[in-house]
């Protein structure tokens, strides 16, 4: 369901850089495109290496590996630019979904009216190029539509990430999410504390987040309760560039020690419990991607919490909060297509 990767545009940018050797990084869903792009570049005189590790987002560019391999550039497929210090020139190539979002909106227009008149419209990178069309359609149907700018972790107004919902933190009666899956709309419900309706452009189905949100919070409180008697905490920080929250991890270590707990910093790249077997910790705190302790907690034999949940455990807060990674001020929006970012 994705647009074909624009090989000619990528080649043009590489020729401007006079690149002779590149590294191609891709998520699992774009492996074939990475393979075909490598073959195309080789045919045009550019040595292409394929990066085989799993990639979940722009928070984890393989620019360090590209530099180590002597590459002139990194091609990062499937994600939009995130403001990070890059060690080699990097071409970000978003993958936009071909599906038309208007049909799903038309089908669910009466359900959308339950959100209220002034609605906050958000989506993921896959559908961002259709956001203005969606806004126009909704306004023609009597809605006031608000699209928040968001901060520097996102590339465009109205874009949300699994770790950042800044574009939805504007005034409105409720949030309308265009996209598939439940994690983003669930995160929106937890982060904004507003009514959230998710409309799936692929299936045309809708889903309200209220019940799912309450069920999620109950599960997380159960995880917090499991850690009540824990004495030794491993506080995990990731070395992935867009997840490196060392200052926050050090703050959590300090908090735990002030409350009579033993706490130690653990540095990891890909965070998983299997790698931690053998350590004598009673519980863990993941100060990296907020999705890790939530999506994968059933595979952890020990309680695994987020920084916000540690504050609940220690009695520093009472109301559940979703862990996010905030960005700074975004100076400009990215183009709706490929974008080149120089090193530095």
TIPA-568868 format. One record per residue (C-alpha): residue number from 1; chain; x negated, y negated, z negated. Coordinates in Angstrom, 1 decimal, m for minus. Example, Ala and Ser with C-alpha at 12.3 -4.5 7.8 and 13.67 -1.06 7.14 Angstrom:
+-----+-----+--------+--------+--------+
: seq : mol :   east :  north :     up :
+-----+-----+--------+--------+--------+
:   1 :   A :  m12.3 :    4.5 :   m7.8 :
:   2 :   A :  m13.7 :    1.1 :   m7.1 :
+-----+-----+--------+--------+--------+
This chain:
+-----+-----+--------+--------+--------+
: seq : mol :   east :  north :     up :
+-----+-----+--------+--------+--------+
:   1 :   A :    0.0 :    0.0 :    0.0 :
:   2 :   A :   m3.0 :   m2.3 :    0.1 :
:   3 :   A :   m4.2 :   m4.6 :    2.8 :
:   4 :   A :   m7.1 :   m3.4 :    4.9 :
:   5 :   A :  m10.4 :   m4.8 :    3.6 :
:   6 :   A :  m11.5 :   m7.7 :    5.9 :
:   7 :   A :  m14.8 :   m6.2 :    7.0 :
:   8 :   A :  m15.6 :   m9.0 :    9.5 :
:   9 :   A :  m15.2 :  m11.7 :    6.8 :
:  10 :   A :  m17.5 :   m9.8 :    4.5 :
:  11 :   A :  m20.0 :   m9.4 :    7.2 :
:  12 :   A :  m19.9 :  m13.1 :    8.0 :
:  13 :   A :  m20.6 :  m14.0 :    4.4 :
:  14 :   A :  m23.5 :  m11.5 :    4.2 :
:  15 :   A :  m25.0 :  m13.0 :    7.4 :
:  16 :   A :  m24.9 :  m16.5 :    5.8 :
:  17 :   A :  m26.9 :  m15.0 :    3.0 :
:  18 :   A :  m29.2 :  m13.3 :    5.4 :
:  19 :   A :  m28.6 :  m10.1 :    3.3 :
:  20 :   A :  m30.4 :   m6.9 :    4.4 :
:  21 :   A :  m29.4 :   m4.7 :    1.5 :
:  22 :   A :  m26.1 :   m4.7 :   m0.5 :
:  23 :   A :  m24.4 :   m2.7 :   m3.3 :
:  24 :   A :  m20.6 :   m2.0 :   m2.9 :
:  25 :   A :  m18.6 :   m1.7 :   m6.1 :
:  26 :   A :  m15.0 :   m0.4 :   m6.2 :
:  27 :   A :  m12.2 :    0.8 :   m8.4 :
:  28 :   A :  m11.0 :    4.4 :   m7.9 :
:  29 :   A :   m8.1 :    3.3 :   m5.7 :
:  30 :   A :  m10.5 :    1.8 :   m3.1 :
:  31 :   A :  m13.1 :    4.5 :   m2.8 :
:  32 :   A :  m12.2 :    5.2 :    0.9 :
:  33 :   A :  m12.4 :    1.5 :    1.7 :
:  34 :   A :  m15.8 :    1.3 :    0.0 :
:  35 :   A :  m17.0 :    4.3 :    2.1 :
:  36 :   A :  m15.7 :    2.8 :    5.4 :
:  37 :   A :  m17.2 :   m0.7 :    4.5 :
:  38 :   A :  m20.6 :    0.9 :    3.9 :
:  39 :   A :  m20.5 :    2.6 :    7.3 :
:  40 :   A :  m19.4 :   m0.7 :    9.0 :
:  41 :   A :  m22.2 :   m2.6 :    7.4 :
:  42 :   A :  m24.8 :    0.0 :    8.3 :
:  43 :   A :  m23.6 :   m0.3 :   12.0 :
:  44 :   A :  m24.3 :   m4.0 :   11.7 :
:  45 :   A :  m27.9 :   m3.6 :   10.4 :
:  46 :   A :  m27.2 :   m4.0 :    6.7 :
:  47 :   A :  m28.4 :   m1.2 :    4.3 :
:  48 :   A :  m25.3 :   m0.4 :    2.0 :
:  49 :   A :  m25.4 :    1.5 :   m1.3 :
:  50 :   A :  m22.2 :    2.7 :   m2.9 :
:  51 :   A :  m21.7 :    2.2 :   m6.6 :
:  52 :   A :  m20.2 :    5.4 :   m8.0 :
:  53 :   A :  m19.3 :    4.4 :  m11.6 :
:  54 :   A :  m15.6 :    3.7 :  m12.5 :
:  55 :   A :  m14.7 :    0.1 :  m12.4 :
:  56 :   A :  m11.6 :   m1.4 :  m14.1 :
:  57 :   A :  m12.0 :   m5.1 :  m13.4 :
:  58 :   A :  m14.0 :   m8.2 :  m12.6 :
:  59 :   A :  m15.2 :   m8.1 :  m16.2 :
:  60 :   A :  m17.7 :   m5.4 :  m15.2 :
:  61 :   A :  m19.6 :   m6.5 :  m12.1 :
:  62 :   A :  m22.5 :   m4.4 :  m11.1 :
:  63 :   A :  m24.7 :   m7.4 :  m10.3 :
:  64 :   A :  m27.4 :   m6.2 :  m12.8 :
:  65 :   A :  m27.6 :   m2.8 :  m11.0 :
:  66 :   A :  m27.7 :   m4.6 :   m7.6 :
:  67 :   A :  m30.7 :   m6.7 :   m8.7 :
:  68 :   A :  m32.4 :   m3.6 :  m10.1 :
:  69 :   A :  m32.0 :   m1.9 :   m6.7 :
:  70 :   A :  m33.4 :   m4.9 :   m4.8 :
:  71 :   A :  m30.1 :   m5.8 :   m3.2 :
:  72 :   A :  m29.5 :   m9.2 :   m1.8 :
:  73 :   A :  m25.8 :   m9.2 :   m2.7 :
:  74 :   A :  m23.0 :   m7.3 :   m4.5 :
:  75 :   A :  m19.6 :   m6.7 :   m2.9 :
:  76 :   A :  m17.0 :   m6.3 :   m5.6 :
:  77 :   A :  m13.8 :   m4.8 :   m4.1 :
:  78 :   A :  m10.3 :   m5.0 :   m5.6 :
:  79 :   A :  m10.6 :   m7.8 :   m8.1 :
:  80 :   A :  m10.6 :  m11.6 :   m8.1 :
:  81 :   A :  m13.5 :  m13.7 :   m9.5 :
:  82 :   A :  m14.0 :  m14.0 :  m13.2 :
:  83 :   A :  m16.3 :  m16.8 :  m14.5 :
:  84 :   A :  m19.4 :  m14.9 :  m15.5 :
:  85 :   A :  m23.2 :  m15.4 :  m15.2 :
:  86 :   A :  m24.1 :  m13.4 :  m12.0 :
:  87 :   A :  m27.6 :  m12.1 :  m11.3 :
:  88 :   A :  m27.1 :  m11.8 :   m7.5 :
:  89 :   A :  m24.7 :  m13.4 :   m5.0 :
:  90 :   A :  m21.4 :  m11.6 :   m5.3 :
:  91 :   A :  m18.5 :  m11.4 :   m2.8 :
:  92 :   A :  m15.2 :  m10.8 :   m4.6 :
:  93 :   A :  m12.6 :   m9.0 :   m2.3 :
:  94 :   A :   m9.1 :   m8.9 :   m3.8 :
:  95 :   A :   m6.7 :   m6.2 :   m2.5 :
:  96 :   A :   m3.3 :   m7.7 :   m1.9 :
:  97 :   A :   m0.2 :   m5.4 :   m1.8 :
:  98 :   A :    1.7 :   m5.3 :    1.4 :
:  99 :   A :    5.1 :   m4.9 :   m0.3 :
: 100 :   A :    7.6 :   m7.8 :    0.0 :
: 101 :   A :    8.6 :   m9.0 :   m3.5 :
: 102 :   A :   11.7 :  m10.9 :   m2.3 :
: 103 :   A :   13.7 :   m7.8 :   m1.8 :
: 104 :   A :   13.2 :   m6.7 :   m5.4 :
: 105 :   A :   14.1 :  m10.2 :   m6.7 :
: 106 :   A :   17.3 :  m10.2 :   m4.6 :
: 107 :   A :   18.3 :   m6.8 :   m5.8 :
: 108 :   A :   17.8 :   m7.8 :   m9.5 :
: 109 :   A :   19.0 :  m11.5 :   m9.4 :
: 110 :   A :   21.8 :  m11.0 :  m11.9 :
: 111 :   A :   19.5 :   m9.2 :  m14.3 :
: 112 :   A :   17.0 :  m12.1 :  m14.0 :
: 113 :   A :   19.8 :  m14.6 :  m15.0 :
: 114 :   A :   19.8 :  m13.0 :  m18.4 :
: 115 :   A :   16.3 :  m14.5 :  m19.0 :
: 116 :   A :   17.8 :  m18.0 :  m19.0 :
: 117 :   A :   17.6 :  m20.9 :  m16.5 :
: 118 :   A :   14.0 :  m22.0 :  m17.0 :
: 119 :   A :   11.8 :  m18.9 :  m16.3 :
: 120 :   A :    8.0 :  m18.4 :  m16.5 :
: 121 :   A :    6.9 :  m16.5 :  m13.4 :
: 122 :   A :    3.7 :  m14.4 :  m13.5 :
: 123 :   A :    2.1 :  m11.5 :  m11.6 :
: 124 :   A :   m1.1 :   m9.6 :  m11.1 :
: 125 :   A :   m3.7 :  m10.3 :   m8.4 :
: 126 :   A :   m2.1 :   m7.7 :   m6.0 :
: 127 :   A :    1.0 :  m10.0 :   m5.5 :
: 128 :   A :   m0.4 :  m13.4 :   m6.2 :
: 129 :   A :   m0.3 :  m14.5 :   m2.6 :
: 130 :   A :    3.5 :  m14.1 :   m2.6 :
: 131 :   A :    4.1 :  m16.1 :   m5.9 :
: 132 :   A :    5.1 :  m19.4 :   m4.1 :
: 133 :   A :    7.6 :  m17.5 :   m1.9 :
: 134 :   A :    9.0 :  m15.9 :   m5.1 :
: 135 :   A :    9.2 :  m19.3 :   m6.8 :
: 136 :   A :   11.1 :  m20.8 :   m3.8 :
: 137 :   A :   13.6 :  m17.9 :   m3.6 :
: 138 :   A :   14.3 :  m18.2 :   m7.4 :
: 139 :   A :   14.8 :  m22.0 :   m7.2 :
: 140 :   A :   17.2 :  m21.5 :   m4.3 :
: 141 :   A :   19.2 :  m19.3 :   m6.7 :
: 142 :   A :   19.5 :  m22.0 :   m9.3 :
: 143 :   A :   16.4 :  m21.3 :  m11.5 :
: 144 :   A :   13.8 :  m23.7 :  m12.8 :
: 145 :   A :   10.5 :  m21.9 :  m12.3 :
: 146 :   A :    7.4 :  m22.6 :  m14.3 :
: 147 :   A :    4.0 :  m21.2 :  m13.2 :
: 148 :   A :    1.3 :  m21.7 :  m15.8 :
: 149 :   A :   m2.3 :  m22.6 :  m14.7 :
: 150 :   A :   m4.1 :  m20.2 :  m17.0 :
: 151 :   A :   m7.7 :  m20.4 :  m18.1 :
: 152 :   A :  m11.1 :  m19.5 :  m16.5 :
: 153 :   A :  m10.6 :  m15.7 :  m16.9 :
: 154 :   A :   m8.0 :  m15.8 :  m14.1 :
: 155 :   A :   m8.4 :  m17.0 :  m10.5 :
: 156 :   A :   m5.0 :  m18.5 :   m9.8 :
: 157 :   A :   m2.0 :  m20.0 :  m11.5 :
: 158 :   A :    0.5 :  m17.4 :  m12.6 :
: 159 :   A :   m2.0 :  m14.6 :  m12.7 :
: 160 :   A :   m2.2 :  m12.3 :  m15.7 :
: 161 :   A :   m4.8 :   m9.7 :  m16.8 :
: 162 :   A :   m4.6 :   m6.9 :  m19.3 :
: 163 :   A :   m6.7 :   m9.0 :  m21.6 :
: 164 :   A :   m5.4 :  m12.5 :  m20.8 :
: 165 :   A :   m1.9 :  m14.0 :  m20.7 :
: 166 :   A :   m2.8 :  m17.6 :  m20.7 :
: 167 :   A :   m0.8 :  m18.4 :  m17.6 :
: 168 :   A :    2.4 :  m17.3 :  m19.4 :
: 169 :   A :    1.9 :  m19.6 :  m22.4 :
: 170 :   A :    4.0 :  m22.5 :  m21.1 :
: 171 :   A :    7.5 :  m23.7 :  m22.0 :
: 172 :   A :   10.3 :  m21.5 :  m20.7 :
: 173 :   A :   13.3 :  m19.4 :  m21.8 :
: 174 :   A :   11.8 :  m16.1 :  m20.8 :
: 175 :   A :    9.1 :  m14.4 :  m18.7 :
: 176 :   A :    9.6 :  m12.7 :  m15.3 :
: 177 :   A :    6.8 :  m10.4 :  m14.4 :
: 178 :   A :    6.4 :   m9.2 :  m10.8 :
: 179 :   A :    4.4 :   m5.9 :  m10.6 :
: 180 :   A :    4.2 :   m2.2 :  m11.5 :
: 181 :   A :    3.3 :   m0.5 :  m14.7 :
: 182 :   A :    4.2 :   m1.4 :  m18.3 :
: 183 :   A :    0.9 :   m2.6 :  m19.8 :
: 184 :   A :    1.0 :   m6.1 :  m18.4 :
: 185 :   A :    4.7 :   m6.9 :  m19.2 :
: 186 :   A :    4.2 :   m5.3 :  m22.6 :
: 187 :   A :    1.2 :   m7.5 :  m23.2 :
: 188 :   A :    3.3 :  m10.5 :  m22.1 :
: 189 :   A :    6.0 :   m9.7 :  m24.6 :
: 190 :   A :    3.5 :   m9.3 :  m27.5 :
: 191 :   A :    1.5 :  m12.3 :  m26.5 :
: 192 :   A :    4.2 :  m14.9 :  m25.7 :
: 193 :   A :    6.9 :  m13.5 :  m28.2 :
: 194 :   A :    9.5 :  m14.3 :  m25.5 :
: 195 :   A :   12.0 :  m12.1 :  m23.6 :
: 196 :   A :   10.1 :  m10.4 :  m20.8 :
: 197 :   A :   11.7 :   m8.8 :  m17.7 :
: 198 :   A :    9.5 :   m6.7 :  m15.4 :
: 199 :   A :   10.6 :   m6.3 :  m11.7 :
: 200 :   A :    8.8 :   m3.7 :   m9.7 :
: 201 :   A :    8.3 :   m4.7 :   m6.1 :
: 202 :   A :    7.6 :   m1.2 :   m5.0 :
: 203 :   A :   10.6 :    0.6 :   m6.4 :
: 204 :   A :   13.0 :   m2.4 :   m6.9 :
: 205 :   A :   13.6 :   m1.3 :  m10.5 :
: 206 :   A :   13.6 :   m3.5 :  m13.5 :
: 207 :   A :   12.6 :   m3.0 :  m17.2 :
: 208 :   A :   13.2 :   m5.1 :  m20.3 :
: 209 :   A :   10.3 :   m5.0 :  m22.8 :
: 210 :   A :   12.2 :   m5.5 :  m26.1 :
: 211 :   A :   12.5 :   m1.9 :  m27.1 :
: 212 :   A :    9.1 :   m0.9 :  m25.7 :
: 213 :   A :    7.5 :   m3.8 :  m27.7 :
: 214 :   A :    9.1 :   m2.7 :  m31.0 :
: 215 :   A :    8.1 :    0.9 :  m30.4 :
: 216 :   A :    4.5 :   m0.2 :  m29.6 :
: 217 :   A :    4.3 :   m2.3 :  m32.8 :
: 218 :   A :    5.5 :    0.6 :  m34.9 :
: 219 :   A :    2.8 :    2.9 :  m33.4 :
: 220 :   A :    0.1 :    0.3 :  m34.0 :
: 221 :   A :    1.2 :   m0.2 :  m37.7 :
: 222 :   A :    0.9 :    3.6 :  m38.0 :
: 223 :   A :   m2.6 :    3.4 :  m36.7 :
: 224 :   A :   m3.4 :    0.6 :  m39.2 :
: 225 :   A :   m1.9 :    2.7 :  m42.0 :
: 226 :   A :   m4.2 :    5.6 :  m41.1 :
: 227 :   A :   m7.2 :    3.2 :  m41.7 :
: 228 :   A :   m6.0 :    2.0 :  m45.2 :
: 229 :   A :   m8.4 :    4.2 :  m47.1 :
: 230 :   A :  m11.3 :    4.0 :  m44.7 :
: 231 :   A :  m14.6 :    2.9 :  m46.3 :
: 232 :   A :  m17.0 :    3.0 :  m43.3 :
: 233 :   A :  m16.1 :    1.1 :  m40.1 :
: 234 :   A :  m17.9 :    1.2 :  m36.8 :
: 235 :   A :  m17.4 :   m2.1 :  m35.0 :
: 236 :   A :  m17.9 :   m1.5 :  m31.2 :
: 237 :   A :  m19.0 :   m4.2 :  m28.9 :
: 238 :   A :  m19.3 :   m3.7 :  m25.1 :
: 239 :   A :  m22.3 :   m4.7 :  m23.0 :
: 240 :   A :  m20.1 :   m5.3 :  m20.0 :
: 241 :   A :  m20.4 :   m9.0 :  m19.1 :
: 242 :   A :  m16.8 :   m9.9 :  m19.3 :
: 243 :   A :  m16.2 :   m7.9 :  m22.5 :
: 244 :   A :  m19.3 :   m8.9 :  m24.5 :
: 245 :   A :  m17.7 :  m10.4 :  m27.6 :
: 246 :   A :  m20.7 :  m10.3 :  m29.9 :
: 247 :   A :  m19.7 :  m13.3 :  m32.0 :
: 248 :   A :  m16.2 :  m11.9 :  m32.6 :
: 249 :   A :  m17.7 :   m8.5 :  m33.5 :
: 250 :   A :  m20.1 :  m10.1 :  m36.0 :
: 251 :   A :  m17.1 :  m12.0 :  m37.5 :
: 252 :   A :  m15.2 :   m8.7 :  m38.0 :
: 253 :   A :  m18.3 :   m7.0 :  m39.6 :
: 254 :   A :  m18.5 :  m10.0 :  m42.0 :
: 255 :   A :  m14.8 :   m9.8 :  m42.8 :
: 256 :   A :  m15.0 :   m6.1 :  m43.6 :
: 257 :   A :  m18.0 :   m6.5 :  m45.8 :
: 258 :   A :  m16.4 :   m9.4 :  m47.7 :
: 259 :   A :  m13.5 :   m7.0 :  m48.5 :
: 260 :   A :  m15.8 :   m4.3 :  m49.8 :
: 261 :   A :  m16.0 :   m2.1 :  m46.7 :
: 262 :   A :  m19.2 :   m0.8 :  m45.0 :
: 263 :   A :  m19.4 :   m2.0 :  m41.4 :
: 264 :   A :  m22.0 :   m1.5 :  m38.7 :
: 265 :   A :  m22.2 :   m2.8 :  m35.2 :
: 266 :   A :  m22.2 :   m0.2 :  m32.3 :
: 267 :   A :  m23.2 :   m1.2 :  m28.8 :
: 268 :   A :  m21.7 :    0.7 :  m25.9 :
: 269 :   A :  m21.0 :    0.3 :  m22.2 :
: 270 :   A :  m18.0 :    2.6 :  m21.5 :
: 271 :   A :  m16.2 :    3.0 :  m24.8 :
: 272 :   A :  m14.9 :    6.5 :  m25.7 :
: 273 :   A :  m14.6 :    8.5 :  m28.8 :
: 274 :   A :  m16.4 :   11.5 :  m27.3 :
: 275 :   A :  m19.7 :    9.5 :  m27.4 :
: 276 :   A :  m19.2 :    8.7 :  m31.1 :
: 277 :   A :  m18.8 :   12.3 :  m32.4 :
: 278 :   A :  m21.3 :   12.9 :  m35.2 :
: 279 :   A :  m21.3 :    9.4 :  m36.7 :
: 280 :   A :  m19.9 :    9.4 :  m40.3 :
: 281 :   A :  m17.6 :    6.4 :  m39.8 :
: 282 :   A :  m14.0 :    6.7 :  m41.1 :
: 283 :   A :  m12.5 :    4.3 :  m38.6 :
: 284 :   A :  m13.5 :    2.1 :  m35.6 :
: 285 :   A :  m12.8 :   m1.4 :  m34.4 :
: 286 :   A :  m13.1 :   m2.0 :  m30.6 :
: 287 :   A :  m14.2 :   m5.6 :  m29.9 :
: 288 :   A :  m14.3 :   m5.1 :  m26.1 :
: 289 :   A :  m11.4 :   m4.5 :  m23.6 :
: 290 :   A :   m8.2 :   m4.7 :  m25.6 :
: 291 :   A :   m6.8 :   m1.8 :  m23.6 :
: 292 :   A :   m9.3 :    0.7 :  m24.9 :
: 293 :   A :   m7.9 :    1.2 :  m28.5 :
: 294 :   A :   m4.4 :    1.0 :  m27.2 :
: 295 :   A :   m4.3 :    3.1 :  m24.0 :
: 296 :   A :   m6.7 :    5.8 :  m25.3 :
: 297 :   A :   m6.0 :    6.0 :  m29.1 :
: 298 :   A :   m4.5 :    9.5 :  m28.9 :
: 299 :   A :   m8.0 :   10.8 :  m27.8 :
: 300 :   A :   m9.6 :    9.4 :  m31.0 :
: 301 :   A :   m9.9 :   11.6 :  m34.0 :
: 302 :   A :  m10.4 :    8.6 :  m36.2 :
: 303 :   A :   m8.2 :    5.5 :  m36.5 :
: 304 :   A :   m9.2 :    2.9 :  m33.8 :
: 305 :   A :   m8.1 :   m0.7 :  m34.2 :
: 306 :   A :   m8.4 :   m4.1 :  m32.5 :
: 307 :   A :   m9.8 :   m7.3 :  m34.2 :
: 308 :   A :   m6.3 :   m8.6 :  m34.8 :
: 309 :   A :   m5.3 :   m5.4 :  m36.4 :
: 310 :   A :   m8.2 :   m5.5 :  m38.8 :
: 311 :   A :   m6.9 :   m8.9 :  m40.1 :
: 312 :   A :   m3.5 :   m7.2 :  m40.8 :
: 313 :   A :   m5.3 :   m4.3 :  m42.5 :
: 314 :   A :   m7.2 :   m6.7 :  m44.8 :
: 315 :   A :   m4.0 :   m8.7 :  m45.6 :
: 316 :   A :   m5.2 :  m11.8 :  m43.8 :
: 317 :   A :   m2.2 :  m11.9 :  m41.5 :
: 318 :   A :    1.3 :  m10.5 :  m41.7 :
: 319 :   A :    2.7 :  m10.7 :  m38.1 :
: 320 :   A :    1.4 :   m8.4 :  m35.4 :
: 321 :   A :   m0.7 :  m10.2 :  m32.7 :
: 322 :   A :   m2.0 :   m8.8 :  m29.4 :
: 323 :   A :   m5.7 :   m8.9 :  m28.9 :
: 324 :   A :   m6.8 :  m11.1 :  m26.0 :
: 325 :   A :  m10.0 :  m12.4 :  m24.5 :
: 326 :   A :   m9.6 :  m16.1 :  m23.9 :
: 327 :   A :  m11.5 :  m18.1 :  m21.3 :
: 328 :   A :  m12.4 :  m21.7 :  m21.0 :
: 329 :   A :  m11.0 :  m24.4 :  m18.6 :
: 330 :   A :  m10.8 :  m23.3 :  m15.0 :
: 331 :   A :  m12.2 :  m26.0 :  m12.8 :
: 332 :   A :  m10.6 :  m24.8 :   m9.5 :
: 333 :   A :   m8.5 :  m22.0 :   m8.1 :
: 334 :   A :  m10.0 :  m19.3 :   m5.9 :
: 335 :   A :   m9.1 :  m19.0 :   m2.2 :
: 336 :   A :   m6.4 :  m16.4 :   m1.4 :
: 337 :   A :   m8.9 :  m14.0 :    0.2 :
: 338 :   A :  m12.6 :  m13.2 :   m0.3 :
: 339 :   A :  m14.8 :  m15.6 :   m2.2 :
: 340 :   A :  m18.6 :  m15.8 :   m2.5 :
: 341 :   A :  m20.2 :  m16.7 :   m5.8 :
: 342 :   A :  m23.9 :  m17.4 :   m6.0 :
: 343 :   A :  m26.2 :  m16.1 :   m8.7 :
: 344 :   A :  m26.3 :  m18.1 :  m12.0 :
+-----+-----+--------+--------+--------+
